[in-house]
Amino acid sequence: MSAKPRITYFPVRGRAEIIRLTLAAAGVEWEENPVNPEKLGQLKQSGDAPFGQVPLYHEGDFTLAQSNAIARYIARKHHLYGKDDKEAAIIDMIVDGHIDLTNKVIPLLYPSVNKEGIEKFGKETAPVWAGYFEKLLAKNNGGKGWAVGDKLSLADISLYLLVESYELHGFGGSSSAPLLFGLKDRVAAVPSLAAYIKSEKRYPCLLYTSPSPRDRQKS
């Protein structure tokens, strides 16, 4: 029996959550290898973190860095990447769109919280991007099924995380993007995902008023 894959990351959701959700969707059990700033420093010195950062994903002697490269690898391996190259490309487009949106908000959170910037993002940027995803969903079965094709894929998992963050932080968009917010409920109802989402294994979410993972480790 092969060993369970392992995720090396801080004990929070963060950039590792798309990896965890993809594993859960695939029905794969995994182990957590929590790090703190000291352990991260050791990983950097040893060269075990290719880009000097986490998350890392381990399958035996196979190690990957970069959260979305990891999620894509798992999705391909477990048939969560569409039925052909065209569907895979649309999945990539949606995931990369989510990454672009995330990259707009990260500078407002780190190294310090820009509350004014966050509020502006929630009122102005978030609803616009919700509309972008809403239009994409409407092109596939009227937005009543999955984001791409006729089965769950990495795109749905990515959009689940997007909507979850909107709801947790009170960003706008729910009234103008009912298909997007409805998709979240379908993803959450997938048995393997529902089990993980409701489990104690899932770390709590860090809101923008919460301490960062590094600050938590220091306290």
C-alpha positions as CSV (number, residue, x, y, z in Angstrom):
1,M,0.0,0.0,0.0
2,S,1.5,3.3,-1.1
3,A,2.0,6.1,1.4
4,K,-0.5,9.0,1.5
5,P,0.6,12.2,-0.3
6,R,1.7,15.0,2.0
7,I,1.2,18.8,1.9
8,T,3.8,21.0,3.4
9,Y,2.2,24.4,4.4
10,F,1.2,26.7,7.2
11,P,-1.7,25.4,9.3
12,V,-4.2,27.6,7.4
13,R,-6.2,27.3,4.2
14,G,-4.3,29.9,2.1
15,R,-2.7,28.8,-1.1
16,A,-2.8,25.1,-0.2
17,E,-6.6,24.9,0.0
18,I,-7.1,24.4,-3.8
19,I,-4.8,21.4,-3.4
20,R,-6.7,20.0,-0.5
21,L,-10.1,20.4,-2.2
22,T,-8.8,18.8,-5.4
23,L,-7.6,15.8,-3.4
24,A,-10.9,15.6,-1.5
25,A,-12.8,15.7,-4.8
26,A,-10.7,12.9,-6.1
27,G,-11.3,10.8,-2.9
28,V,-7.6,10.8,-2.0
29,E,-6.5,10.9,1.6
30,W,-3.5,13.0,2.5
31,E,-1.3,14.1,5.4
32,E,-0.5,17.6,6.6
33,N,3.1,18.6,7.3
34,P,2.6,22.0,9.0
35,V,5.4,24.5,8.9
36,N,6.3,27.7,10.9
37,P,8.8,30.4,9.9
38,E,11.7,28.4,11.4
39,K,10.8,25.3,9.4
40,L,10.3,27.3,6.3
41,G,13.8,28.8,6.7
42,Q,15.2,25.2,7.0
43,L,13.4,24.2,3.8
44,K,14.9,27.2,2.0
45,Q,18.4,26.4,3.3
46,S,18.2,22.8,2.3
47,G,16.9,23.5,-1.2
48,D,13.8,21.4,-0.6
49,A,11.6,24.3,-1.5
50,P,12.4,25.0,-5.2
51,F,11.3,28.6,-5.1
52,G,11.9,29.2,-1.4
53,Q,8.2,29.0,-0.5
54,V,5.3,26.7,0.3
55,P,3.0,24.9,-0.4
56,L,4.9,21.8,-1.4
57,Y,3.3,18.5,-2.4
58,H,5.0,15.1,-1.9
59,E,4.2,11.7,-3.4
60,G,7.0,9.4,-2.2
61,D,10.2,10.9,-3.7
62,F,8.2,13.1,-6.1
63,T,7.9,16.8,-5.0
64,L,6.1,19.7,-6.6
65,A,5.9,23.4,-5.7
66,Q,3.5,26.1,-6.8
67,S,-0.1,25.6,-5.6
68,N,-1.8,25.7,-9.0
69,A,0.8,23.4,-10.7
70,I,0.1,20.9,-7.9
71,A,-3.7,21.2,-8.2
72,R,-3.5,20.8,-12.0
73,Y,-1.3,17.7,-11.6
74,I,-3.8,16.1,-9.2
75,A,-6.8,17.1,-11.4
76,R,-5.2,15.5,-14.5
77,K,-4.3,12.4,-12.6
78,H,-7.8,11.9,-11.2
79,H,-9.9,12.9,-14.3
80,L,-10.9,16.4,-13.0
81,Y,-9.5,18.2,-16.1
82,G,-12.2,17.9,-18.8
83,K,-12.8,15.3,-21.5
84,D,-10.5,16.8,-24.1
85,D,-7.9,19.5,-24.8
86,K,-10.5,22.2,-25.4
87,E,-12.2,21.6,-22.1
88,A,-8.8,21.5,-20.4
89,A,-8.0,24.9,-21.9
90,I,-11.2,26.4,-20.7
91,I,-10.5,25.0,-17.2
92,D,-7.1,26.6,-17.4
93,M,-8.7,29.9,-18.5
94,I,-11.0,29.9,-15.5
95,V,-8.4,29.0,-13.0
96,D,-6.0,31.6,-14.4
97,G,-8.7,34.2,-14.2
98,H,-9.1,33.4,-10.5
99,I,-5.4,33.7,-10.0
100,D,-5.4,37.1,-11.7
101,L,-8.2,38.3,-9.3
102,T,-6.3,36.9,-6.3
103,N,-3.2,38.7,-7.4
104,K,-5.2,42.0,-7.3
105,V,-6.1,41.5,-3.7
106,I,-2.9,40.0,-2.2
107,P,-1.1,43.4,-2.2
108,L,-4.0,44.8,-0.1
109,L,-3.4,42.1,2.5
110,Y,0.3,41.7,2.8
111,P,2.7,42.7,4.3
112,S,0.0,44.8,6.0
113,V,-3.8,45.2,5.6
114,N,-5.0,48.1,3.5
115,K,-8.6,48.3,4.9
116,E,-9.5,51.1,2.6
117,G,-8.2,49.3,-0.4
118,I,-10.0,46.1,0.6
119,E,-13.3,47.9,0.9
120,K,-12.8,49.5,-2.5
121,F,-11.9,46.1,-4.0
122,G,-15.0,44.5,-2.5
123,K,-17.3,47.2,-3.8
124,E,-15.8,47.8,-7.2
125,T,-13.4,45.1,-8.4
126,A,-15.1,42.0,-6.9
127,P,-18.5,42.5,-8.5
128,V,-17.0,43.2,-12.0
129,W,-15.0,39.9,-11.8
130,A,-18.0,38.0,-10.6
131,G,-19.7,39.2,-13.7
132,Y,-16.9,37.9,-15.9
133,F,-17.2,34.4,-14.4
134,E,-21.0,34.6,-14.5
135,K,-20.9,35.1,-18.3
136,L,-18.5,32.2,-18.7
137,L,-20.8,29.9,-16.7
138,A,-23.8,30.9,-18.7
139,K,-22.2,29.5,-21.9
140,N,-22.2,26.0,-20.5
141,N,-25.7,24.5,-20.1
142,G,-27.1,27.8,-19.2
143,G,-24.9,27.9,-16.0
144,K,-27.1,25.3,-14.3
145,G,-24.5,22.5,-14.3
146,W,-20.7,22.5,-14.0
147,A,-18.4,25.2,-15.2
148,V,-16.9,23.1,-18.0
149,G,-18.5,20.1,-19.7
150,D,-20.8,17.8,-17.8
151,K,-18.8,16.8,-14.8
152,L,-17.0,18.3,-11.9
153,S,-13.5,19.8,-12.7
154,L,-10.8,21.9,-11.3
155,A,-12.6,24.9,-12.6
156,D,-15.5,24.3,-10.3
157,I,-13.2,23.8,-7.3
158,S,-11.4,27.1,-8.1
159,L,-14.7,28.9,-8.4
160,Y,-16.0,27.4,-5.2
161,L,-13.0,29.0,-3.4
162,L,-13.6,32.3,-5.1
163,V,-17.3,32.4,-4.0
164,E,-16.4,31.3,-0.5
165,S,-13.9,34.1,-0.2
166,Y,-16.5,36.6,-1.4
167,E,-19.0,35.4,1.2
168,L,-16.5,35.3,4.0
169,H,-15.2,38.8,3.4
170,G,-18.5,40.3,2.4
171,F,-17.5,41.3,-1.1
172,G,-20.2,42.3,-3.6
173,G,-21.4,40.2,-6.5
174,S,-24.0,37.8,-5.3
175,S,-27.0,39.7,-6.6
176,S,-25.4,40.1,-10.1
177,A,-23.9,36.6,-10.3
178,P,-26.6,34.0,-9.2
179,L,-25.1,31.3,-11.5
180,L,-21.6,31.7,-9.9
181,F,-23.0,31.6,-6.4
182,G,-25.3,28.7,-7.2
183,L,-22.3,26.7,-8.5
184,K,-20.8,26.9,-5.0
185,D,-23.7,25.0,-3.6
186,R,-23.4,22.2,-6.2
187,V,-19.7,21.8,-5.5
188,A,-20.3,21.7,-1.7
189,A,-22.9,19.0,-2.2
190,V,-20.4,16.6,-3.9
191,P,-20.2,13.9,-1.1
192,S,-16.4,13.7,-0.9
193,L,-16.1,17.5,-0.9
194,A,-18.9,17.9,1.6
195,A,-17.2,15.5,4.0
196,Y,-14.0,17.5,3.9
197,I,-15.6,20.9,4.0
198,K,-17.5,19.9,7.2
199,S,-14.6,18.1,8.8
200,E,-12.3,19.1,11.6
201,K,-9.4,18.5,9.2
202,R,-10.2,21.7,7.4
203,Y,-8.3,24.7,8.8
204,P,-10.3,27.9,9.7
205,C,-10.2,30.7,7.2
206,L,-8.1,33.7,7.9
207,L,-10.1,36.9,7.3
208,Y,-8.2,40.1,6.4
209,T,-8.6,41.2,10.1
210,S,-6.9,38.0,11.3
211,P,-3.2,37.6,12.0
212,S,-1.1,36.2,9.2
213,P,0.1,32.6,9.4
214,R,3.6,33.8,10.4
215,D,2.2,36.1,13.1
216,R,0.1,33.3,14.5
217,Q,3.2,31.1,14.8
218,K,5.0,33.9,16.8
219,S,2.1,34.3,19.3
